[in-house]
Amino acid sequence: MMIDLMENEVFAPWILKGFATILLMQLEVRFGTVPAWVLEKFKGAKEEQYLAWGDRLLTAESLEAVFA
């Protein structure tokens, strides 16, 4: 049986932190140093937002396009 870890109040914050960490690493590799305005967008972001940003990162021409 598969458990939805994002519905688990113990695991969900750790999973979101992992999403943020991986996305930040990928943004830095692709676009260089990540400015403060990007870090502000991460505060309070939900799973769906991290996934959308991750999808956009694949094809975006700029950092601004990832977060448009």
ABEGO torsion letter per residue (X at the ends): XBBBAAABAAAAAAAAAAAAAAAAAAAAAAAEBBBAAAAAAABGBBAAAAAAAAAAAAABABAAAAAX
